Amino acid sequence: MNINIRQETPEDYRAVEELTREAFWAFWEPGRKICDEHLLVHRLRSVPSLVPELNLVAELDGEIIAHIIYTESKIVDDAGKEYVTLTFGPVSVLPEHQNRRIGRDLIAHSFEIARTMGYRAVLIFGHPSYYPRVGFRRAAEFGITTSDGHSFDAFMAYPLYDGALNGISGRYYIDPVYEQLTEEAALEFDKRFGHKEPFIQTPMDILLDRLDPAARDAMISLECASLEMMTSRSEREVSSLPGVDAKAIEVICSVLHEHGVRWGEKRDSQ
């Protein structure tokens, strides 16, 4: 498979937005009427924090099948000192090309460019079972929290060189564009594309009905309304909940995989 990775051009915009829509169509939060990642890509292209050199597409036989986009972000320590970092996302791969390492190769290629540009680290909010496989670690290990002082396994960091985050801790800030998407704007933007039937997520009750009472109560405390939302929680986090033992983890993994949700540190085959 001969994959060509290059910078996105204006001629690619429509194809990239369409592939982003396809890649994320099954992952909106319950209660929402539309996914918004294709709108996010559209808006990211015009923000000052965009890093054009890291706005990349992957082609196969001339067809764009994957995309990654980066913005500058920052860590602010307790003394107010700022350290410039990077954030990527969305990173999108057409569904028919997923699980073929294309996303990994695109990420690795972008990391090499980022190093040559002098950036120190990449921080993301992503799948907590998948991204550690490409070298990400929990941001909490570096003493880095979200802007509101929280930390969780889906918030991760990747130092681009040895010691890149040594002695650096604080709160992490991303471009406000990530937090300014509304459902109304996403619905209006989606009118530019062909009709797609809404994706119906799998109710959490399907899992809860298979668990013992203690594990069921623990899972209810996560406030995940669907099986798909479990991808924002790591196996480590879930295992640490009172009432969740090895048997419960096996049941959780089994039910999620029965319904096509990749989850679990050793079971997720992305």
VENJONOR-V441081 format. One record per residue. N is the residue number from 1. SS is DSSP state (H for helix, E for strand, C for the rest). PSI is psi in radians with two decimals (NA if undefined). OMEGA is omega in whole degrees, 0 to 359 (* if undefined). Layout:
n->[N	N]
ss->[SS	SS]
psi->[PSI	PSI]
omega->[OMEGA	OMEGA]
This chain:
n->[1	2	3	4	5	6	7	8	9	10	11	12	13	14	15	16	17	18	19	20	21	22	23	24	25	26	27	28	29	30	31	32	33	34	35	36	37	38	39	40	41	42	43	44	45	46	47	48	49	50	51	52	53	54	55	56	57	58	59	60	61	62	63	64	65	66	67	68	69	70	71	72	73	74	75	76	77	78	79	80	81	82	83	84	85	86	87	88	89	90	91	92	93	94	95	96	97	98	99	100	101	102	103	104	105	106	107	108	109	110	111	112	113	114	115	116	117	118	119	120	121	122	123	124	125	126	127	128	129	130	131	132	133	134	135	136	137	138	139	140	141	142	143	144	145	146	147	148	149	150	151	152	153	154	155	156	157	158	159	160	161	162	163	164	165	166	167	168	169	170	171	172	173	174	175	176	177	178	179	180	181	182	183	184	185	186	187	188	189	190	191	192	193	194	195	196	197	198	199	200	201	202	203	204	205	206	207	208	209	210	211	212	213	214	215	216	217	218	219	220	221	222	223	224	225	226	227	228	229	230	231	232	233	234	235	236	237	238	239	240	241	242	243	244	245	246	247	248	249	250	251	252	253	254	255	256	257	258	259	260	261	262	263	264	265	266	267	268	269	270]
ss->[C	C	E	E	E	E	E	C	C	H	H	H	H	H	H	H	H	H	H	H	H	H	H	H	C	C	C	C	C	C	C	C	C	C	C	C	H	H	H	H	H	H	H	H	C	C	C	C	C	E	C	H	H	H	C	E	E	E	E	E	C	C	E	E	E	E	E	E	E	E	E	E	E	E	E	E	C	C	C	C	C	E	E	E	E	E	E	E	E	E	E	E	E	C	H	H	H	C	C	C	C	H	H	H	H	H	H	H	H	H	H	H	H	H	H	H	C	C	C	C	E	E	E	E	E	C	C	C	C	C	H	H	H	H	C	C	E	E	H	H	H	H	C	E	E	E	C	C	C	C	C	C	C	C	E	E	E	E	E	C	C	C	C	C	C	C	C	C	C	E	E	E	E	C	C	H	H	H	H	C	C	C	H	H	H	H	H	H	H	H	C	C	C	C	C	C	C	C	C	C	C	C	E	C	H	H	H	H	C	C	C	C	H	H	H	H	H	H	H	H	H	C	C	C	C	E	C	H	H	H	H	H	C	C	H	H	H	H	H	C	C	C	C	C	C	H	H	H	H	H	H	H	H	H	H	H	H	H	C	C	C	C	C	C	C	C	C	C	C	C]
psi->[2.05	1.77	2.28	2.18	2.27	2.99	2.56	2.52	2.87	-0.53	-0.32	-0.19	-0.86	-0.78	-0.67	-0.74	-0.66	-0.74	-0.60	-0.74	-0.78	-0.74	-0.56	0.09	-0.54	0.18	0.52	2.77	2.52	2.49	-0.31	2.76	-0.09	2.71	2.75	0.13	-0.59	-0.58	-0.69	-0.82	-0.77	-0.75	-0.58	-0.52	-0.37	0.11	2.60	-0.44	-0.14	2.44	1.67	-0.60	-0.31	0.28	1.64	2.60	2.68	2.28	2.54	2.04	0.70	-0.08	2.32	2.10	-0.13	2.76	2.54	2.53	2.46	2.58	2.75	2.54	-2.99	2.68	2.31	2.10	3.14	-0.40	-0.03	0.07	2.40	2.46	2.11	2.32	-3.05	2.69	2.36	2.74	2.46	2.66	2.15	2.41	2.30	2.40	-0.68	-0.16	0.12	2.79	0.54	0.32	0.15	-0.74	-0.74	-0.77	-0.66	-0.74	-0.82	-0.73	-0.76	-0.60	-0.71	-0.74	-0.76	-0.68	-0.81	-0.42	-0.14	0.19	2.62	-0.58	2.77	2.27	2.42	2.91	1.95	-3.03	2.00	-0.18	-0.50	-0.90	-0.50	-0.39	-0.31	0.29	-0.03	2.59	2.75	2.32	-0.50	-0.49	-0.38	0.06	0.47	2.31	2.99	3.02	-0.43	0.24	0.20	2.89	2.58	2.88	-0.43	-0.14	1.94	2.78	2.60	1.82	2.30	-0.17	2.82	2.26	0.15	-0.53	0.21	2.25	0.13	2.12	2.90	-2.74	2.54	2.35	2.30	2.97	2.36	-0.33	-0.53	-0.41	0.17	0.28	2.31	2.71	-0.64	-0.76	-0.68	-0.72	-0.72	-0.75	-0.65	-0.28	-0.29	-0.16	2.92	2.76	2.40	2.39	2.44	2.49	2.24	1.99	2.81	2.13	2.48	-0.43	-0.49	-0.66	-0.80	-0.62	-0.25	-0.06	2.69	2.78	-0.76	-0.78	-0.64	-0.80	-0.67	-0.75	-0.61	-0.60	-0.34	-0.32	0.66	2.07	-0.20	2.85	-0.64	-0.54	-0.26	-0.31	-0.18	-0.03	2.36	2.80	-0.63	-0.80	-0.81	-0.71	-0.45	-0.12	2.40	2.29	-0.15	1.90	-3.04	-0.66	-0.75	-0.70	-0.72	-0.72	-0.78	-0.84	-0.77	-0.83	-0.77	-0.74	-0.56	-0.53	0.33	0.33	2.01	2.15	2.57	2.39	-0.63	-0.01	-0.24	2.00	0.38	NA]
omega->[184	181	176	179	182	176	173	174	178	179	181	193	184	181	180	179	178	181	177	177	179	184	186	185	184	188	174	180	178	180	178	184	187	170	185	184	178	173	179	178	180	182	182	183	186	180	181	183	179	174	186	181	182	173	194	172	172	181	171	182	177	179	177	183	180	184	173	182	185	168	173	177	181	169	179	182	186	179	180	178	184	177	182	177	178	172	171	177	359	165	192	174	178	184	183	179	179	181	177	177	180	177	179	181	179	177	181	179	180	177	179	178	181	178	181	178	176	178	186	187	175	176	184	165	187	182	188	175	183	190	173	180	176	172	179	175	178	180	180	179	179	182	181	178	171	183	179	173	181	175	179	189	180	176	192	181	177	175	183	174	182	177	185	181	178	177	181	176	179	182	188	182	177	179	181	181	180	185	185	179	176	179	180	180	180	178	180	180	184	178	179	185	179	181	171	177	178	177	180	181	186	184	180	182	179	177	184	181	182	186	171	185	183	179	178	179	179	181	177	182	179	179	173	184	181	176	181	180	179	180	176	180	180	176	179	180	183	180	182	181	175	179	180	179	183	179	180	179	178	178	180	179	182	182	181	181	175	183	172	179	181	183	178	188	182	188	181	187	180	*]
